[in-house]
Amino acid sequence: MLIGEVARRSGVSARMLRHYESLGLVRPSGRTGSGYREYSGEDIRRIFHIESLRSLGLSLREIGRALDDPGFAPSSLVENLIGRTRERIAAERELLTRLDRIRAAEPAGWEDVLQVVALLQALTSTSADARQRAALSSAGEVPVPVEALVDAALSETEPNVAGALRWALARSGDRGPALLAEGLGSPTAAVRERAVRSLAEMPGAEATAFLRAALTSADAVVRGHAALALGTRGLAEAVPTLIDMIAEGRNDTDAADALSVLASDTATADRLATGLLDRVTDHTADAPARGRLTQALAGIPGTTASDALVELSEDTDRAVALTAAYLLRLRDGQ
């Protein structure tokens, strides 16, 4: 079969067939009387083998080894191909993500495109200063897409940079809360914490709704940050978690401060004082927990809190009794 016919049947151009020949991958078995290349059935099968291996991403040199080396083991080469393919897919995904984010910024011209690219690159810089500057400049005329800010906030380990990213997210518009809420379901505890801390600084009803949902999280850290944020927003749903935090010694000072913010009216203050007293007198509470819960009564106004302190000043636990008595004296001096 002549080269033209082989090209038509195999889909491999005559030029490529000549290239294969120059590399020694496939050589026509014969020549016609006029000197034209003539391919045998075995030659054509080899061409199809070459094309099959090319479809896997093998280089022509690797194909030559695979076809001609009797001792060639394909397993290591296949593993190498898998690794290379994964790297290529990851690079393509990264490029697609970057293009999507440039489109989301709605650039008006190439200068805007270049500015967004520079900010996106800075957000992933190895320099904390560069990342922080990018976060702080994201509220400019061409803002960084919120998806990029969320990704950066969920992965940032430097406290100052993380604070700048949360600041930027709080000013990024309406899409931030929903994107951050996805981070609450991450299998990585640090990501979950970053997500809830960022949500805590987001304004608006949507962020508040996600924080309310976070009160049921299996992650105590997530529940704690959500409760602190909701407490400072005056939402009573946070009270049980805040009291738990005080009893367990997790950010107990911040939790007590949040309770004092919630005690803005007499009815609420009385409920809080009763809840704290109930936990102090719960037989399952250990001595340190009882002390922290007693101390938390200091920030609760009203007669119910004072009556609770009077009761606790006679507690059999000397530390609790002394703390309660001290707090009563402070109240009397007000």
GUZASE-795686 format. One record per residue (C-alpha): residue number from 1; residue in three letters; x, z, y. Coordinates in steps of 0.5 Angstrom, whole numbers. Last residue first. Layout:
REM GUZASE-795686
+-----+-----+-------+-------+-------+
|   k |   r |    px |    pz |    py |
+-----+-----+-------+-------+-------+
| NUM | ala |     X |     Z |     Y |
...
+-----+-----+-------+-------+-------+
***
This chain:
REM GUZASE-795686
+-----+-----+-------+-------+-------+
|   k |   r |    px |    pz |    py |
+-----+-----+-------+-------+-------+
| 334 | gln |   -43 |   185 |   102 |
| 333 | gly |   -40 |   192 |   100 |
| 332 | asp |   -46 |   194 |    95 |
| 331 | arg |   -44 |   187 |    92 |
| 330 | leu |   -37 |   188 |    91 |
| 329 | arg |   -39 |   195 |    88 |
| 328 | leu |   -43 |   192 |    83 |
| 327 | leu |   -38 |   187 |    81 |
| 326 | tyr |   -33 |   193 |    80 |
| 325 | ala |   -38 |   196 |    76 |
| 324 | ala |   -39 |   190 |    72 |
| 323 | thr |   -32 |   189 |    70 |
| 322 | leu |   -31 |   196 |    68 |
| 321 | ala |   -37 |   196 |    64 |
| 320 | val |   -34 |   189 |    60 |
| 319 | ala |   -27 |   192 |    60 |
| 318 | arg |   -30 |   199 |    57 |
| 317 | asp |   -34 |   195 |    51 |
| 316 | thr |   -40 |   201 |    50 |
| 315 | asp |   -43 |   198 |    56 |
| 314 | glu |   -46 |   202 |    62 |
| 313 | ser |   -44 |   198 |    67 |
| 312 | leu |   -47 |   192 |    63 |
| 311 | glu |   -54 |   195 |    65 |
| 310 | val |   -52 |   195 |    72 |
| 309 | leu |   -49 |   188 |    72 |
| 308 | ala |   -56 |   186 |    69 |
| 307 | asp |   -60 |   189 |    75 |
| 306 | ser |   -55 |   186 |    80 |
| 305 | ala |   -56 |   179 |    77 |
| 304 | thr |   -64 |   180 |    77 |
| 303 | thr |   -64 |   183 |    84 |
| 302 | gly |   -61 |   176 |    87 |
| 301 | pro |   -55 |   172 |    87 |
| 300 | ile |   -51 |   169 |    81 |
| 299 | gly |   -43 |   168 |    83 |
| 298 | ala |   -41 |   175 |    80 |
| 297 | leu |   -45 |   174 |    74 |
| 296 | ala |   -40 |   169 |    71 |
| 295 | gln |   -35 |   176 |    71 |
| 294 | thr |   -40 |   178 |    65 |
| 293 | leu |   -40 |   172 |    62 |
| 292 | arg |   -32 |   172 |    62 |
| 291 | gly |   -32 |   179 |    59 |
| 290 | arg |   -37 |   178 |    54 |
| 289 | ala |   -33 |   172 |    51 |
| 288 | pro |   -26 |   176 |    51 |
| 287 | ala |   -30 |   181 |    47 |
| 286 | asp |   -33 |   177 |    42 |
| 285 | ala |   -40 |   174 |    42 |
| 284 | thr |   -44 |   174 |    36 |
| 283 | his |   -48 |   181 |    38 |
| 282 | asp |   -51 |   177 |    43 |
| 281 | thr |   -51 |   182 |    49 |
| 280 | val |   -47 |   178 |    53 |
| 279 | arg |   -50 |   172 |    52 |
| 278 | asp |   -57 |   175 |    54 |
| 277 | leu |   -54 |   177 |    60 |
| 276 | leu |   -52 |   170 |    62 |
| 275 | gly |   -59 |   167 |    60 |
| 274 | thr |   -62 |   173 |    64 |
| 273 | ala |   -57 |   172 |    70 |
| 272 | leu |   -59 |   164 |    70 |
| 271 | arg |   -66 |   165 |    70 |
| 270 | asp |   -66 |   170 |    76 |
| 269 | ala |   -62 |   165 |    80 |
| 268 | thr |   -67 |   159 |    78 |
| 267 | ala |   -73 |   163 |    80 |
| 266 | thr |   -69 |   166 |    87 |
| 265 | asp |   -67 |   159 |    89 |
| 264 | ser |   -60 |   156 |    90 |
| 263 | ala |   -57 |   159 |    83 |
| 262 | leu |   -55 |   152 |    81 |
| 261 | val |   -49 |   152 |    85 |
| 260 | ser |   -47 |   159 |    82 |
| 259 | leu |   -48 |   156 |    75 |
| 258 | ala |   -43 |   150 |    77 |
| 257 | asp |   -38 |   155 |    80 |
| 256 | ala |   -38 |   159 |    73 |
| 255 | ala |   -37 |   152 |    69 |
| 254 | asp |   -31 |   151 |    74 |
| 253 | thr |   -28 |   158 |    72 |
| 252 | asp |   -30 |   157 |    64 |
| 251 | asn |   -26 |   151 |    64 |
| 250 | arg |   -27 |   152 |    56 |
| 249 | gly |   -27 |   159 |    55 |
| 248 | glu |   -32 |   159 |    49 |
| 247 | ala |   -37 |   164 |    53 |
| 246 | ile |   -36 |   160 |    59 |
| 245 | met |   -36 |   153 |    56 |
| 244 | asp |   -43 |   155 |    53 |
| 243 | ile |   -46 |   158 |    59 |
| 242 | leu |   -44 |   151 |    62 |
| 241 | thr |   -47 |   147 |    56 |
| 240 | pro |   -54 |   151 |    57 |
| 239 | val |   -54 |   150 |    64 |
| 238 | ala |   -53 |   143 |    65 |
| 237 | glu |   -60 |   141 |    64 |
| 236 | ala |   -61 |   145 |    71 |
| 235 | leu |   -59 |   139 |    75 |
| 234 | gly |   -56 |   141 |    82 |
| 233 | arg |   -51 |   135 |    83 |
| 232 | thr |   -46 |   140 |    82 |
| 231 | gly |   -49 |   142 |    75 |
| 230 | leu |   -49 |   135 |    73 |
| 229 | ala |   -42 |   134 |    74 |
| 228 | leu |   -40 |   140 |    71 |
| 227 | ala |   -44 |   139 |    65 |
| 226 | ala |   -42 |   132 |    64 |
| 225 | his |   -35 |   134 |    64 |
| 224 | gly |   -36 |   140 |    59 |
| 223 | arg |   -40 |   135 |    54 |
| 222 | val |   -35 |   130 |    54 |
| 221 | val |   -30 |   136 |    52 |
| 220 | ala |   -34 |   138 |    47 |
| 219 | asp |   -35 |   132 |    43 |
| 218 | ala |   -41 |   131 |    39 |
| 217 | ser |   -44 |   128 |    45 |
| 216 | thr |   -51 |   131 |    47 |
| 215 | leu |   -49 |   133 |    54 |
| 214 | ala |   -47 |   126 |    55 |
| 213 | ala |   -54 |   123 |    55 |
| 212 | arg |   -55 |   127 |    62 |
| 211 | leu |   -48 |   124 |    64 |
| 210 | phe |   -51 |   117 |    63 |
| 209 | ala |   -57 |   119 |    67 |
| 208 | thr |   -53 |   121 |    73 |
| 207 | ala |   -49 |   115 |    73 |
| 206 | glu |   -55 |   111 |    73 |
| 205 | ala |   -58 |   115 |    78 |
| 204 | gly |   -53 |   114 |    83 |
| 203 | pro |   -46 |   116 |    85 |
| 202 | met |   -40 |   115 |    80 |
| 201 | glu |   -35 |   121 |    80 |
| 200 | ala |   -37 |   124 |    74 |
| 199 | leu |   -37 |   117 |    71 |
| 198 | ser |   -30 |   117 |    71 |
| 197 | arg |   -29 |   124 |    68 |
| 196 | val |   -34 |   122 |    63 |
| 195 | ala |   -30 |   115 |    61 |
| 194 | arg |   -23 |   119 |    62 |
| 193 | glu |   -25 |   124 |    57 |
| 192 | arg |   -28 |   119 |    52 |
| 191 | val |   -21 |   115 |    52 |
| 190 | ala |   -17 |   121 |    51 |
| 189 | ala |   -22 |   122 |    45 |
| 188 | thr |   -21 |   116 |    41 |
| 187 | pro |   -26 |   113 |    37 |
| 186 | ser |   -30 |   110 |    43 |
| 185 | gly |   -37 |   112 |    44 |
| 184 | leu |   -36 |   115 |    51 |
| 183 | gly |   -32 |   108 |    53 |
| 182 | glu |   -39 |   104 |    53 |
| 181 | ala |   -41 |   109 |    59 |
| 180 | leu |   -36 |   106 |    63 |
| 179 | leu |   -39 |    99 |    63 |
| 178 | ala |   -46 |   102 |    64 |
| 177 | pro |   -43 |   106 |    70 |
| 176 | gly |   -39 |   101 |    73 |
| 175 | arg |   -44 |    95 |    74 |
| 174 | asp |   -47 |    98 |    80 |
| 173 | gly |   -42 |    97 |    86 |
| 172 | ser |   -35 |    98 |    86 |
| 171 | arg |   -34 |   104 |    91 |
| 170 | ala |   -34 |   110 |    85 |
| 169 | leu |   -30 |   105 |    81 |
| 168 | ala |   -24 |   105 |    86 |
| 167 | trp |   -24 |   113 |    87 |
| 166 | arg |   -24 |   113 |    79 |
| 165 | leu |   -18 |   108 |    79 |
| 164 | ala |   -14 |   112 |    85 |
| 163 | gly |   -15 |   119 |    81 |
| 162 | ala |   -13 |   115 |    74 |
| 161 | val |    -7 |   113 |    78 |
| 160 | asn |    -5 |   120 |    81 |
| 159 | pro |    -6 |   123 |    74 |
| 158 | glu |    -2 |   118 |    70 |
| 157 | thr |    -5 |   116 |    63 |
| 156 | glu |    -9 |   110 |    65 |
| 155 | ser |   -13 |   107 |    59 |
| 154 | leu |   -20 |   108 |    61 |
| 153 | ala |   -19 |   107 |    68 |
| 152 | ala |   -15 |   101 |    67 |
| 151 | asp |   -21 |    98 |    63 |
| 150 | val |   -26 |   100 |    68 |
| 149 | leu |   -22 |    97 |    74 |
| 148 | ala |   -21 |    90 |    70 |
| 147 | glu |   -29 |    90 |    68 |
| 146 | val |   -30 |    92 |    76 |
| 145 | pro |   -27 |    86 |    78 |
| 144 | val |   -22 |    87 |    83 |
| 143 | pro |   -24 |    86 |    90 |
| 142 | val |   -23 |    80 |    95 |
| 141 | glu |   -24 |    83 |   102 |
| 140 | gly |   -21 |    89 |   100 |
| 139 | ala |   -24 |    95 |    96 |
| 138 | ser |   -18 |    94 |    90 |
| 137 | ser |   -13 |    96 |    95 |
| 136 | leu |   -13 |   103 |    92 |
| 135 | ala |   -13 |   101 |    85 |
| 134 | ala |    -7 |    96 |    86 |
| 133 | arg |    -3 |   101 |    90 |
| 132 | gln |    -4 |   106 |    84 |
| 131 | arg |    -2 |   101 |    79 |
| 130 | ala |     4 |    99 |    83 |
| 129 | asp |     6 |   106 |    84 |
| 128 | ala |     5 |   107 |    76 |
| 127 | ser |    10 |   102 |    75 |
| 126 | thr |     9 |    99 |    68 |
| 125 | ser |     4 |    94 |    71 |
| 124 | thr |    -2 |    93 |    68 |
| 123 | leu |    -6 |    94 |    74 |
| 122 | ala |    -1 |    90 |    78 |
| 121 | gln |    -2 |    84 |    74 |
| 120 | leu |   -10 |    84 |    76 |
| 119 | leu |    -8 |    85 |    83 |
| 118 | ala |    -4 |    79 |    83 |
| 117 | val |    -9 |    75 |    80 |
| 116 | val |   -14 |    77 |    84 |
| 115 | gln |   -10 |    75 |    90 |
| 114 | leu |    -8 |    68 |    87 |
| 113 | val |   -15 |    67 |    86 |
| 112 | asp |   -17 |    69 |    93 |
| 111 | glu |   -11 |    64 |    96 |
| 110 | trp |   -14 |    59 |    92 |
| 109 | gly |   -21 |    59 |    95 |
| 108 | ala |   -27 |    62 |    96 |
| 107 | pro |   -26 |    67 |    90 |
| 106 | glu |   -32 |    69 |    86 |
| 105 | ala |   -29 |    76 |    83 |
| 104 | ala |   -33 |    75 |    77 |
| 103 | arg |   -29 |    68 |    76 |
| 102 | ile |   -22 |    71 |    76 |
| 101 | arg |   -25 |    76 |    71 |
| 100 | asp |   -27 |    71 |    67 |
|  99 | leu |   -20 |    68 |    67 |
|  98 | arg |   -17 |    74 |    66 |
|  97 | thr |   -21 |    75 |    60 |
|  96 | leu |   -20 |    68 |    57 |
|  95 | leu |   -12 |    69 |    58 |
|  94 | glu |   -12 |    76 |    54 |
|  93 | arg |   -17 |    73 |    49 |
|  92 | glu |   -12 |    67 |    48 |
|  91 | ala |    -6 |    71 |    48 |
|  90 | ala |    -9 |    76 |    42 |
|  89 | ile |   -11 |    69 |    39 |
|  88 | arg |    -4 |    67 |    39 |
|  87 | glu |    -1 |    74 |    37 |
|  86 | arg |    -6 |    74 |    31 |
|  85 | thr |    -4 |    67 |    29 |
|  84 | arg |     4 |    68 |    29 |
|  83 | gly |     2 |    74 |    25 |
|  82 | ile |    -2 |    70 |    20 |
|  81 | leu |     3 |    65 |    20 |
|  80 | asn |     9 |    70 |    18 |
|  79 | glu |     5 |    73 |    12 |
|  78 | val |     4 |    66 |    10 |
|  77 | leu |    11 |    65 |    10 |
|  76 | ser |    12 |    71 |     6 |
|  75 | ser |     7 |    69 |     1 |
|  74 | pro |     9 |    62 |     0 |
|  73 | ala |    15 |    63 |    -5 |
|  72 | phe |    20 |    57 |    -5 |
|  71 | gly |    24 |    57 |   -11 |
|  70 | pro |    23 |    49 |   -13 |
|  69 | asp |    25 |    48 |    -5 |
|  68 | asp |    22 |    41 |    -4 |
|  67 | leu |    15 |    41 |    -1 |
|  66 | ala |    15 |    48 |     2 |
|  65 | arg |    22 |    47 |     5 |
|  64 | gly |    20 |    40 |     8 |
|  63 | ile |    13 |    44 |    11 |
|  62 | glu |    17 |    49 |    14 |
|  61 | arg |    21 |    44 |    18 |
|  60 | leu |    15 |    40 |    20 |
|  59 | ser |    12 |    47 |    23 |
|  58 | leu |     7 |    50 |    19 |
|  57 | gly |     0 |    52 |    23 |
|  56 | leu |    -4 |    52 |    17 |
|  55 | ser |    -7 |    45 |    19 |
|  54 | arg |     0 |    42 |    18 |
|  53 | leu |     0 |    45 |    11 |
|  52 | ser |    -6 |    40 |     9 |
|  51 | glu |    -3 |    34 |    13 |
|  50 | ile |     4 |    35 |     9 |
|  49 | his |     0 |    35 |     2 |
|  48 | phe |    -4 |    29 |     5 |
|  47 | ile |     3 |    25 |     6 |
|  46 | arg |     5 |    28 |    -1 |
|  45 | arg |    -1 |    25 |    -4 |
|  44 | ile |     0 |    18 |    -1 |
|  43 | asp |     7 |    18 |    -3 |
|  42 | glu |     5 |    19 |   -10 |
|  41 | gly |     0 |    13 |   -10 |
|  40 | ser |     6 |     9 |    -8 |
|  39 | tyr |     7 |     7 |    -1 |
|  38 | glu |    10 |     0 |     1 |
|  37 | arg |    15 |    -1 |     7 |
|  36 | tyr |    15 |    -8 |     9 |
|  35 | gly |    22 |   -12 |     7 |
|  34 | ser |    19 |   -19 |     6 |
|  33 | gly |    19 |   -18 |    -1 |
|  32 | thr |    15 |   -12 |    -1 |
|  31 | arg |    19 |    -5 |     0 |
|  30 | gly |    19 |     1 |    -5 |
|  29 | ser |    18 |     8 |    -6 |
|  28 | pro |    16 |    10 |     2 |
|  27 | arg |    20 |    16 |     4 |
|  26 | val |    16 |    22 |     6 |
|  25 | leu |    19 |    29 |     9 |
|  24 | gly |    26 |    26 |    10 |
|  23 | leu |    26 |    27 |    18 |
|  22 | ser |    26 |    20 |    19 |
|  21 | glu |    20 |    18 |    14 |
|  20 | tyr |    16 |    23 |    17 |
|  19 | his |    17 |    20 |    24 |
|  18 | arg |    15 |    13 |    21 |
|  17 | leu |     9 |    16 |    19 |
|  16 | met |     8 |    19 |    25 |
|  15 | arg |     8 |    12 |    29 |
|  14 | ala |     4 |     9 |    23 |
|  13 | ser |    -2 |    14 |    25 |
|  12 | val |    -4 |    19 |    20 |
|  11 | gly |   -12 |    18 |    19 |
|  10 | ser |   -10 |    18 |    12 |
|   9 | arg |   -14 |    11 |    10 |
|   8 | arg |   -12 |     8 |    16 |
|   7 | ala |    -5 |    10 |    17 |
|   6 | val |    -4 |     8 |     9 |
|   5 | glu |    -7 |     1 |    11 |
|   4 | gly |    -2 |     0 |    16 |
|   3 | ile |     4 |     3 |    13 |
|   2 | leu |     3 |    -2 |     7 |
|   1 | met |     0 |     0 |     0 |
+-----+-----+-------+-------+-------+
***
